[in-house]
Amino acid sequence: YFDYIFYKEPMYSKKWVEKFGSARGESDEIEKRHMDIASSLQTRLEEVLRDICIYVLNKRGSGPLCLTGGVALNSLAVGKIAELGIADVYTSPVSDDSGCALGAAYYIYHNILGYTRKKPLSHAYLGSGFTKKEIEQALKKAKLPYQQTDNPQRQAARLISEGHVVGWFQGNSEIGQRALGNRSILADPRDKKMKDHVNMMVKYREFFRPFAPAILEEYQTEYFKWDKPVPYMTEVHAIRREKQKIISAVTHVDGTGRLQTVMKRTNRVFWDLINEFRIITGIPVVLNTSFNIKGAPIVDSPSDAINTFLNSGIDDLFLQNYWVSKKILNNKYAG
């Protein structure tokens, strides 16, 4: 059913096509058979991954289990491994091939240079950072009207509570595939229609793609049936039944969510935003997705963020303490 040695297109064989039908084009309708194939492959992946983990633990004995490789980005499967309770599970925020750079650095530091091991990676905010001057230059180059705000967290939280979709650009960018609150698009998790709106009008991607509930660490067990922190958005866990309708925009059809535990000690700015949203709405959760549109990488620089803001359905952009509003922008050009 598979026909490859090294990566090539397509990776499946003629026998696969004979058995399951031709491939779906990007713009083709999603049929039931497509859903069935995806569901079956996911189930089989979970079975194989579970068996591998059990085999490794039986060979090695007890202790934490580190999952890496691209498959470790399958948060549904990783969540089910964690829920088995066979070991404490750790998944790197850069589990795919890009994480080899981090692994190589660790290997040289410990194994070749002989330095002692330190504490595990405590956060993923190790990417690019930009100064106030650089942000101002990008805004002026784009000729955008902007305002400065002393408390962008409070202002963004208020706008999100009013149904705005916010581009949130703060501090250093995240390493890895998940936007964890520094290069994020944020929205209200309470509005069930928000999922379709962000997929269609902001991200320009398929309707079924879900979004993550970013939740304050202090309230995780109130909303999730899982008490261990998941800071890198690498595990899917069950949302408590009574909370599923309350945060319907981030609840999957099976009552789960791709959890991101937001901790004050690792990202105070993002924690403050969610806490401000909690003060306004009583809900310690925001909808979080990566700051990009379909087919494009996550934004890194202020100019990246501005371009994505202007070419998507994002209503407001916060570049650290600088605020740009589509409403103000549209009024300017209308006038």
Secondary structure, DSSP 8 states (H G I E B T S, - for coil): -B--SSS-S--B-HHHHHHH-S---TTS---HHHHHHHHHHHHHHHHHHHHHHHHHHHHH-SS-EEE-SGGGG-HHHHHHHHHHTSS-EEE-TT-SGGGHHHHHHHHIIIIIS----------S--S----HHHHHHHHHHTT---EE-S-HHHHHHHHHHTT--EEEE-SS--SSS---SSEEEEE-TT-THHHHHIIIIII---TT---EEEEEGGGHHHHBS--S--TTS-EEEEB-HHHHTTTGGG--TTSEEEEEEE-TTT-HHHHHHHHHHHHHHS--EEEEEESS-TTS----SHHHHHHHHHTSS--EEEETTEEEEHHHHHHHHH-
